[in-house]
């Protein structure tokens, strides 16, 4: 999944910190990458690779993730549509 999120002016780093601390242990997550948008100082791109949709769905119920969502919500001003893709391979992914 790939998605773009925008934050309250000047608070992108705070949002990134919140999201990163909640994503240490997520069963089924093969990759979780937050990236700064080089054209928008208040936007981040989130790229996730999961072993299956059920693992992603279950991750949203983890106490750490629920706490991060609650903490992050006031910092989020927008979320663009999420794009779902099917990885075919690449560095860092199981073969």
C-alpha positions, 0 to 999 in steps of 0.5 A: 500500500502506498499513501500520502498524508499531510500534517498541520503546518510544521508538525510533520516530524512529530507525526513521523515520530508517533507513527514510527514508535507504534510500528515496531512489532506488527506481525505480517508486516514485511516493510513499513517506510515513512518518507518526506515529500520533497515538494511539500514540507508538511506531507509524508508518504507511507509505503507498506508491504504485508504478507496478506490483507488480514495481517494489515487489518489485524495490525489496526487493532494492536494497542500500540497502533490504536494509541498512535492513531489517537495521538496522531489524529489531531496532527493529520490534515489530509489523506489522499487515496490509498493505492494497493499494489501487489509486489512482484519482488524486490530487495528486502522482500521474501522470494 
